[in-house]
Amino acid sequence: MKIFAVPLLMLAGAAAASAQRLSNGKPDFNGIWQAIGSAHYDVERHIARASLMLRDGPHGPLPAVPVLRLGAVGAVPGGMGVVDGGKIPYKPEAQAKREENRKNWIDRDPEVKCYLPGIPRATYMPYPFQIIQNAGSVFFAYEYAGAMRDIYFKDPGPAETDSWMGQPVGRWEGDTLVIVSTGFNGDTWFDRSGTHHSNQLKVTERFTLTGPNHIRYEAVMEDPEVFTAPWKISLPLYRRMEPDARIMDFKCVEFVEELIYGEHRRKPLSR
């Protein structure tokens, strides 16, 4: 019996052709989706490490004092990475800043203080998100921090102000949804390992259905202030299949009020 190999792209094309479509003929992305993996810890390939924040020890790195009591909960699992080519092409001074960020993770990571996650980080955080789509619009609702994006399909021009989530402008390239986002404030990270950017960041995302319950997600980052060249991530997104699947309420601002403002209490709590 002969076994014939079918190219992955051919299978993806067949899946997209048979996908449920909207009245305008475009693929139907409606649903609740989630990434699976360790990209939210570190988008680059990495081995497991003892903590999100390390210090030098007599026989190797040890958890830094502020996170020591987190134990295994604060450790980092290994991951194969999602960066095409393996490494982010940081300029030397930007790479140095990344290392400094990593050493000061608990004080610098915007996720710790419940700031909006930015793009592409919102896509692969360990929380689901929902795509709401009709023939004329696409809307993203994220569980983390109640973040959201309403995609423009008519370019409004340069963003009036910089923001955490940027200004997203969409278009269709065949069955692929392409979203170009600019106007970022420069304060978000790509993961929990100090990977940063400036307010010159431009992100081009591509969403392609590879089956009824899978999306191939790609994002290209450009930032001449920080990177020597554009770089790309690629990962699958999975449809949540539970009958009662939904995004839950995780508006974490109230969870971090004590962290951010507790020192201003009339009688501060002991820490």
C-alpha positions in Angstrom: 0.0 0.0 0.0 1.4 3.4 -1.0 1.2 6.3 1.4 1.2 9.8 -0.2 2.3 12.8 1.7 0.0 15.8 1.4 1.7 19.3 1.9 0.5 21.1 5.0 -0.3 24.3 3.0 -2.5 22.2 0.7 -4.4 20.8 3.7 -4.8 24.3 5.1 -6.1 25.6 1.8 -8.6 22.7 1.6 -9.7 23.4 5.2 -10.2 27.1 4.5 -12.2 26.4 1.4 -14.6 24.2 3.4 -14.8 26.6 6.4 -18.0 28.2 7.4 -18.3 31.7 5.7 -20.1 34.9 6.3 -22.5 36.6 3.8 -19.5 38.5 2.3 -17.8 35.2 1.6 -15.0 35.6 4.1 -14.1 32.9 6.6 -16.0 33.0 9.9 -13.6 33.6 12.8 -16.4 33.9 15.4 -15.6 32.1 18.5 -13.4 31.8 21.6 -9.8 31.1 21.0 -6.7 30.5 23.0 -3.0 29.8 22.5 -1.3 26.9 24.2 2.3 27.0 25.1 4.9 29.0 27.0 5.3 32.0 24.7 3.8 34.2 27.5 6.9 33.4 29.6 9.4 33.9 26.8 8.8 34.1 23.0 12.3 32.8 22.3 13.4 29.2 22.7 14.4 28.7 26.3 15.1 26.0 28.9 13.4 25.8 32.2 14.7 28.2 34.8 14.3 28.6 38.5 12.4 31.9 38.5 11.1 34.7 36.4 13.7 36.8 38.2 17.1 35.4 39.0 20.3 36.3 40.9 23.7 34.8 40.9 24.2 31.9 43.3 27.3 29.9 44.4 26.4 27.0 42.0 24.3 28.7 39.5 21.3 31.1 39.2 18.9 31.3 42.1 15.5 33.0 42.5 15.8 36.7 43.4 14.8 37.6 46.9 11.5 39.3 46.0 10.2 36.2 44.3 11.9 33.5 46.4 8.8 32.4 48.2 6.9 31.8 45.0 8.9 28.5 44.6 7.8 26.4 41.6 4.9 28.7 40.9 7.3 31.4 40.0 9.5 29.1 37.9 9.6 29.2 34.1 8.9 26.1 32.1 11.0 25.4 29.0 9.6 26.2 25.6 10.5 25.7 21.9 9.9 29.4 21.2 7.7 31.0 18.5 10.2 33.4 17.0 11.1 32.5 13.4 14.9 32.0 13.3 15.0 31.7 17.1 16.3 35.1 18.2 14.9 38.6 18.4 17.3 40.9 16.5 17.8 43.5 19.2 20.3 46.3 18.9 23.1 45.9 21.5 21.8 48.6 23.7 18.2 47.3 23.5 19.5 43.8 24.3 21.2 45.2 27.4 17.9 46.8 28.4 16.1 43.5 28.0 18.6 41.8 30.4 18.1 44.6 32.9 14.3 44.3 32.6 14.6 40.6 33.2 16.6 41.1 36.4 13.9 43.6 37.6 10.9 41.7 36.3 8.6 42.1 39.3 8.9 45.9 39.3 8.9 46.4 35.5 6.6 43.9 33.8 3.4 45.8 32.9 1.4 42.5 33.4 2.2 42.6 37.1 0.3 45.9 37.5 -2.6 44.9 35.2 -1.7 47.4 32.4 -3.2 46.5 29.0 -1.0 43.8 27.4 -0.5 45.3 23.9 -0.1 43.4 20.7 0.9 40.6 20.0 1.2 39.7 23.7 -2.6 39.7 24.2 -2.9 36.9 21.7 -0.8 34.3 23.6 -1.3 35.2 27.2 -2.8 32.3 29.2 -6.3 33.6 28.9 -8.9 33.1 26.1 -10.2 35.8 23.9 -13.2 36.2 21.7 -13.5 37.2 18.0 -16.8 38.8 17.1 -17.2 39.2 13.4 -19.9 40.1 10.8 -19.7 41.0 7.2 -18.5 44.5 7.9 -16.5 44.4 11.2 -14.2 42.4 13.4 -14.0 42.9 17.2 -11.6 41.3 19.7 -12.5 40.9 23.4 -9.8 39.7 25.7 -10.3 38.1 29.1 -7.2 39.7 30.6 -7.9 43.2 32.0 -11.0 43.6 29.8 -8.8 44.5 26.8 -10.5 45.0 23.5 -9.8 46.0 19.9 -12.3 47.3 17.3 -10.6 46.8 13.9 -10.8 49.6 11.3 -11.3 48.6 7.7 -10.9 52.1 6.5 -7.6 53.6 7.4 -8.2 56.7 9.6 -4.6 57.9 9.2 -2.0 58.2 11.9 -3.2 57.5 15.5 -4.1 60.7 17.3 -2.4 59.5 20.4 -0.2 56.5 21.5 -2.0 53.8 23.4 -1.4 50.4 25.0 -3.2 48.4 22.4 -2.3 50.5 19.4 -4.5 51.5 16.4 -5.5 48.4 14.3 -6.3 48.7 10.6 -7.5 45.5 8.9 -7.8 44.2 5.4 -8.4 40.9 3.7 -5.8 39.0 1.6 -7.9 36.2 0.2 -9.0 34.2 3.2 -6.4 35.7 5.5 -7.3 38.5 7.9 -4.4 41.0 8.0 -4.2 43.6 10.8 -1.6 46.4 10.9 -1.3 48.1 14.3 0.7 51.3 15.0 0.4 54.1 17.6 1.7 52.0 20.6 2.9 53.8 23.7 6.2 51.9 24.0 5.4 50.6 27.5 4.2 47.0 26.8 6.4 43.9 26.7 6.2 40.8 24.4 6.4 38.4 27.3 7.5 37.9 30.9 11.2 38.0 30.1 11.8 41.7 29.5 11.3 41.8 25.7 10.5 45.4 25.0 10.0 47.9 22.2 9.6 51.6 21.6 6.6 53.7 20.5 7.8 53.2 16.9 6.5 49.6 16.9 4.5 48.4 13.9 2.8 45.0 14.2 1.4 43.1 11.1 -0.8 40.2 12.2 -2.1 37.5 9.9 -5.0 35.2 10.9 -5.6 32.2 8.6 -8.1 29.3 9.3 -6.4 26.0 8.9 -9.4 24.0 9.9 -12.8 24.7 11.6 -11.1 24.9 15.0 -7.6 26.1 14.3 -6.1 29.4 13.3 -2.5 29.9 12.1 -1.4 33.2 13.7 1.6 35.1 12.5 2.9 38.5 13.6 5.8 40.6 12.2 7.3 43.3 14.4 9.1 46.3 13.1 10.8 48.9 15.3 13.9 50.7 13.9 14.6 52.2 17.3 15.0 48.8 19.0 15.5 46.0 16.3 18.1 45.7 13.6 15.5 44.0 11.3 11.8 43.0 11.3 11.1 39.6 13.0 8.2 37.2 13.1 6.4 34.9 15.4 4.2 32.0 14.4 1.9 29.8 16.5 -1.5 28.0 16.3 -4.6 29.2 18.1 -7.2 26.7 19.2 -11.0 27.1 19.5 -12.4 26.5 23.0 -14.7 23.6 22.5 -16.6 23.4 25.8 -20.4 23.8 25.3 -20.4 26.7 27.8 -17.1 28.3 26.6 -16.9 32.0 27.2 -14.5 34.7 28.3 -14.8 35.2 32.1 -14.4 38.4 34.1 -10.8 39.2 34.8 -10.7 43.0 35.2 -7.6 42.8 37.4 -7.2 46.5 38.2 -8.9 46.1 41.6 -6.5 43.1 42.3 -3.5 45.4 42.1 -4.7 48.5 43.9 -2.9 47.5 47.1 0.3 46.9 45.2 0.2 50.2 43.4 -1.5 52.5 46.0 -1.2 50.7 49.3 1.6 52.8 50.6 -0.7 55.8 50.5 -3.2 54.3 53.0 -3.6 56.3 56.2 -2.4 53.1 57.9 -0.5 51.1 55.4 -0.8 47.3 55.6 2.3 45.5 56.6 4.2 44.0 53.7 
